[in-house]
């Protein structure tokens, strides 16, 4: 769909009863409200629909709360989970007083980053391919009270269930995936083949083509379903739709899905390795057969920008306190700010799976799926463009298993921030590259830091169960 008239005609032809308007807040959570389909008129696409911006995380104060949603007709899709036929439209946010598109709207940040890229003449298209991993559990319970705190995960597939009564009440099957032993096992150890296949069918039904689905390394149902790469704005939209679909298919099966980066201690976390490439006139800008790993100078400069700004980028791309329980050595975590071909121990990997120049790309391995894809992708692109504009040298590649380096050699390699607090400080100290072309703005960055600092404080102020074990008897 490309015009309001086409969307309205589609809704009529498919017998839609409702239209669902969706938009995204600063941390990356989608919000929605629904209207009877008769309310979807051409004027809605022009004039917008009002909402309370003060009730949305990171948006407006209560004295300036009125905001508008402008539906994007190109995003029309039918919700596969509603009982009543419901058309979904993603919306951009507009300030009704200034008449300008809202500077804190995450989707608008992507639009401005692409406009800035075009204005530089560097490229006319940016393609992204994120790999959002997740866990499938049978149930999760948690509580945080002044006198009691804790959580419990149940997963019939999890190795930690071996000594417990069965989740389902049936006899224990015995076939369980050990910690870090879940990469590509067959049934009966892999118990989620059919569920993942149902997820693929549902994803493709809403216009998200899938390349592959499989069990991931972690025990207890860690999974990966890879989307076919797409242009940046479309892919950012798809990441949020992907999460919505995967969670709701799991719910239909009586399971629960989490994109939390590190839900299980002692096992691999869930990342969102993000593949990137720039194009101009339908041709890739990343390839040069004479370059290292087939990379062009432009691609190397892009890497230079990513590495230089990585700590600040991670405030958006690894944006939770839990993210830094994943970004620790020893769990395939990309904590080392280096680049290398084929090497999964470096923050940036150059895949060597194809000789086709069009497949040449880089993979930034630090992000995780708790990220707001609009802000994370935009920060990555702006860092890469900064690297290109300033011809930033990424240094020499590091074609070694970085985890096995001698301590004296490893000490010379920069690493990712050790906490969300460190990443937020890095963003405060290094955000000029984000302000180019008015892509980000200081108000958005300040609001983002404020929201995330509240999360840091919420976790930091509370005693942890491990602290009782360590310190109760001191």
Protein Blocks (a to p, Z undefined) as FASTA:
>chain_A
ZZfklmmmmmmmnopabdcdddddfkopacdddddfklmcfklmmnopaddfklpghiac
fklmbccddddfklgccdfkbfbdcdddddddddfklopacfklmklmmmmmmmmmmmno
magcdcddddddddddfbdcddddfkbgcdddddfkbmklmmpccfklpacehiacdehi
lgopacfklmmlmmmmmmmmmmmmnopacfbdcddfbeghiacdddddddfklmmmmmmm
mmmmmmmmmmmnopacdfbfblbghiacddddddddddeehiafkbcfkbghhiafklmm
mmmmmmmmmmmmmmmmmmcfklmmmmcghihpafbccddehiakbfbdcddfbfbfklgc
cddfkbcckbcfklmmmmmmmmmmmmmmnopaebjaddddfklgcfklmmmpccddfbfk
lmmmmmmmmmmlmmgghlacfklmmmmmmmmmmmmmmmmmpccfklmmmmmmZZ
